[in-house]
Amino acid sequence: MNYRTDKYGNQISILGYGCMRFPTKGGRIDAAASEAQVVQAIGEGVNYFDTAYVYPGSESTLGNILEKNALREKVYIATKLPHYLIKSKAGLEKLFNEQLSRLKTDYVDYYLMHMLTDTDTWERLKALGIVEWLKEKQRSGAIRQVGFSYHGGSEMFCKLVDAYDWDFCQIQYNYMDEHSQAGRTGLQYAHTRGLPVIIMEPLRGGRLVNRLPEKAERIFAEYSLKYSPAGWAFRWLWDQKEVTCVLSGMNSSEMIEENIRTACQAQIGALGEGEQQLLQSVVAAINAEIKVGCTGCGYCMPCPKHVDIPGTFAAYNRRYTDGKFTAIKEYVMCTALRKDSTAASQCVGCGQCEKHCPQALPIRKHLSDAARELEGPLYKIVRKLNRRFKLFGG
């Protein structure tokens, strides 16, 4: 296994174990299979395990495995605070203690604000006393490092990086999202600020393995170096010095073995020009199926009506490459779960964005199409609930 260091010099395995997708049996987590796989991964050098309060059964399953096999001190546990459920400092304390009980531990190594959306949300948490609470937990050793996970554009991500003295952060990043979500811009900015970056969705929820277009599969198959699609995706990430750890939702022994084999071989700067061009060809083959040729450059921004144009188009394209559910989920996270909505339907057709688009895209038309497809009844309910109960934002 290869390792990279965190902010304080701890050695983190470059392959992290994402615990959201433990194997199931009869609709429930299969405890025996999960135990065998976690023990296997630790035996091969994986030491970073990522879970969250809202992953059904995940924290308890991980805690039981580590306690039963006396493995707690061999791993780093990362879990997440569902800040959107917190209304008071007392609520913070109660929920955190529940997490410790589930995990069967008295400390958490890496504690994240789960899906922190924007600086307004962080200000709301600060008003509840979260900064003082976190510092007290760090002084006592109950929390070792504090970070946040994020879905959204690079501009807000960079603002969040600067909003607090974080120890690390977590973003969605892969060779298809190089210029969407926080993207390479956010990754490199966090690195310049000294933050280790944990990567989630390296395979775009399996899209870069199981649902590649035929042309993309052929490009991989015909190349001289024979790696699996997953292997290529991981190698692209580990080629970058700014990437600290890549999470994989491993739920089979074979998947663990393959990912560990790749992690043991991967090195920074190992991909040559030919390999980089190969992946660009795969990206082009996937993009041939999309609806909007947006590169995520951001020249169209800011929108006077606060529409997240690149984020909208990234989700809209996913409607045709990854499926409707995935697209709506991403669109909700990037536009509705904000203090101030950034939805496509807020477009008034001023055309300011189109004057600056290097691709000369008919942005107003695409925004109208995206709103029609993505802002259905479910989206409107989530946005209404957020406004009413202030789950996110101030």
Phi, psi and omega in degrees: 000140172264152183228152172229157188267149174271192185298334185247015175088005176290143181271114180252133176298137181292341173258118177255155183261110176277119189264018179281338187239049173303148178300147182240162178211121182064030178084001180236159177300130177277100187299318183293314180294320179297317179299314181300320183286319177297315179297319177300312182297316179296320179298334179265005173107359176288128183230005180244118183239123186250124178223189179197156180302323187268003173278111187305118175076356188291310182300315181296318179298313179297315180300316180297318181296313183294321180292312183301323184258010179052049185246003185304318185281355180266354186228164170254129177260127171246125173223174193230143176272121175281078188302335180291349176260356187264129179241352182203166177295325177296324177295323175302310184297316181297315182292318180297318178296325176296321178296316178300320179295316179298317184278353179054052180212167176249010176203155175242132183287314183229117184244122185249145165284115189285121176053054175294126191265321184195175183291332177296320177297318178296321178296322177299317179293322177298321179295334177279352179096022185292328181296312178297320180296315179296317181296322177295318179294324178289322177297322182280346182088002180289332173233127183271314181221148185240133178212195178211151172254154192212138168233125180153190184280167186289327183298310180292325178302314181296325177294320178293322177304321183274354187281345183201163178275073182289159175262338181191175177210169182222129183226159169279129183199133177196178186291345173273335181256028181299326182237022171231177188054213176294325172065187180297326178301311180293318179303311183290326178294314178301320180297319179294336179269006176083017182263125168299143181241122176265134184256129172247164181054047180294338180247015181052052179064028180093352182300326183276007176236305190266343185230038176286144174295157184305320182296319179296318177299321180293323178299315177297314185295328185271354181282151185294324177274127186257093173241156175289161175306321177295318179301318178296317181297317179292319180298322178300319180291311184289350174291341187260127184294338182284345181274123180269310185212140179246123180277140175227129178280070185284130179221029171207153180298322181294320179295318178299314181299314181295315182295322178293320177300317178294317182296328180287337182264336188291141178220153177295132177075016185280337181282125178275181182299322180296318180293321178296319179294323177303311182293326176295325177293321177295317177302315180298321180294322178290317182294339179297342181266357187274169184267325185236128181277046180280132179266356181075021184292333177084006180296338179285349185260156002277151176274132181298341178255014173067022175290132174275090187292307179299320180295321178298314183291327177297316179291320180298318178296324179296335177303330185254351177248327186244351180107161187294316183298313180299318181297314182293321178301313180295320181295319177300312182296323187272343184232326186268325183274062180222158173299316177243122182302146176240033187289151180298329182293350178280352179298132179253005176076028182291333177083002181301321182298321185292335179293338186248000184282117180297337181269359181053041181283145172283075190301318183299318178295315181295323178296320178296317179296317181296317180298320181295323183273329188257338184260061178277191182304317181297315180300315183294326178295314180299316181295321179295317179297321180296318179294320184286314186258359178052049179296325178231152179084186186271000000 
